[in-house]
Amino acid sequence: MLKQYLQFKLSQKLSPQQIQLMKLIQLPTQAFEQRLKQELEENPALDSGKEEVENEYDDLDNSQDEYDDTETINTDDINVDDYLSDDETPDYRTSVNNYSADEDEKSIPYASGTSFRQHLVSQLNTYRLDDEEREIAEFLVGSVDESGYIRRELSDIMDDLAFTQNVYTTEDKINRVLKIVHQLDPSGVGARNLQECLSIQLERKEQKPDVALALDIINNAFDQFTKKHYQKLMQKFDITEIQLKDAIHEIERLNPKPGGSYAGNSRVVQHVVPDFAIKIVNSELELTLNGRNAPELHVSREYNNMLKGYKETKERTKAQKDAVQFIKQKLDAAKWFIEAIKQRQQTLFVTMSAIMHYQKEFFLTGDERKLRPMILKDIADEIEMDVSTVSRVANSKYVDTPYGTKLIKEFFSESMTNDQGEEVSTREIKTILETVIDEENKKKPLTDEALAKILKEKGYPIARRTVAKYREQLDIPVARLRKKI
């Protein structure tokens, strides 16, 4: 039996311009500057900076071509006035006074000095190594990651030495050279795991009783130490609580990531550039958009002159008509880009302004308990925009507040009802949860069930599994791992 099905599918297709606008909105300040630079390089009709341009081509769109219909290129829609401004500063730049004066802060600092690898290789010069040993040592140093570890099996390193360096050796030889690498600074570099890293550092310390006990614990009871089974450790090593506490203190002073402590790591130090700033002026909130988001753009003078020349030419060639078509495309692109930047600025400012007023109590006091429950839809409904647009602003932008620079998405949180029937932010509950854990007795940390009971007494009736979820979101370990002696 033949059956026929009729299926209706509703879909919305975005134009390339709309997609590009969404991408522009999503960009934070520094990435936006790179995108702007790229557009200026690719579109010769677009210029940046202040430039006063006279509107000399009011009648350009009324000019007549002297060609037949098959040859003529329609230039009726080329109106240069759409791309120019009578003022030195484009109108979209000064439409509202909400830009901060920080356009010049564009440098990205870099860490100076030699690289981590160069620092390690230079130390090898102080050891007597034959040619093969030196090649192995340099290869091992090259395998050290940013944290200072070699996270590869010696068998894999042996194979790579044979295939890439033409060095045929054994795992025993590599292991002997690795012991030399372990003597380099910073202490613990070249370790293959955390246990070995801590052990190397302890071996290089003066072997006082506390250090010797700490080394014994790391080498022979590492699993029990990481799980904080302190009673088992005291029984295993026949030690008192004070001796164990002193040994743990020695371990806590070690560096679990020796590579990260090297200042000359030659990695880019890129600071967060706030996209907005909120200040309190006369007990009122004042919002500004980072001035670097408001570039001054206009159509280049050179392109204006080209259009003027085309208008005044009586005998027009095919090449000239092709040139005008090219100019038209670039002018359209320039006009669209300027308009897109204007829309981006308006979207950013309107969205952040709505968030600021929604969370007014927090921005006036800095008290996270004053954060209202707020989801993307709340702001989207307020400004009559799509939820995805609000998400693009919130997920990648920072705001400078009197209480530090914050990621905007941190102001969003779901709600729950307290014992008085009032809606409160989950952020408020997390803040209280953090406070309770900070004040707990670290010898007997509170379980999730105990935390849930305390929160209920404070007026927040939430389940144990919800407490566990919030605790994990705050990167707080379970009670057993918070235990101290």
Disulfide bonds with the S-S distance in Angstrom:
none
